[in-house]
Amino acid sequence: MRESLSLGLDIGTSGVKALLDGVRIEDPDTTRIDAGAEIGAGTLLRPFTFVGAGARVGRNCSIGPHAHVPRGTVVPDGTTVA
């Protein structure tokens, strides 16, 4: 399996799963989701957002714009990271 998919967006294999699970990405050209990141359904990723490998973002969160979720970070359900 490929570790990334080129759509103008570096999302890794976990990013593909996130898209299929109802994660909304406002600006795919400026968003990066590393392989191994987990993002819950209903979460919105705003422009210039980075989610590191092994990070876990809960359901119904709003991340960004200009946010960096470092590898291994846990963001609880319903959290806003600006």
N, C-alpha and C positions, 0 to 999 in steps of 0.2 A: 504494500500500500504506500502511496506517495505521502510525504510529510508536508507538502504544501500544494496549493492549487492556485494557479494564476488567473485571477479575475480582476486585476487592478487592486488586489487586496491580498495581503499575506496572512492567511488564516490558519494554516496548518490543518491537519486532519481533524483536530477537535473543533476547529472553526466551522468546518463543514457540518459536523454533528450539531453544533450550536444553531446554525442556520435552519437545519431541519427540525429543531426542537422549539422554534418560535422566538428566537432571539432577533431583535430588530437592530439593524446596523444603519445608522443615519447617513454616513458617508463612507462607503467601502474603500474609497481611494486613500483615506487617511487613517484607517483602522487596522490594527495588527492584533491577531490572537495567536499566541504560540501554541504549538502542539502540546497536548497534555493539560491545557486549561479547560475548566468546566464552567459553563454559563447556563443559569437556569432560565426556563421559559418565561416569557413576558419581560425580559430585561432589555433595556434600550442602551446601545453603545453609541455615544455621540461622537462627533468629529475629533480626530487626533487622539484617539484612545488606544492604549496598549494594555493587553492582558497577558501576563507572563506565564511561562510553563508551570503547571502545577497549581496555578491560582484557581480558587473556587469562588465564583460569583453566584449568589443565590437567585431565587425567582423574583421577578417584578422589581428589579433594581434599575437605577438610572446612573450610568457611568459616563463621566465627561461633561463637557468637552475638555480636551487637554489633560486627560487623566492617565495615570500610570498605576496599574495594579501589579505590583511586583510578584515574581514567582513565589509560589507557596502561600500567598495571602488568602485569607478566607473573608469574604464579604457576605454578611448575613442577608437573608431575604428582606426585600423592601428598603434597602439602603440606597441613599444617594451619595455618590462620590463625585465631587465637582473639582 
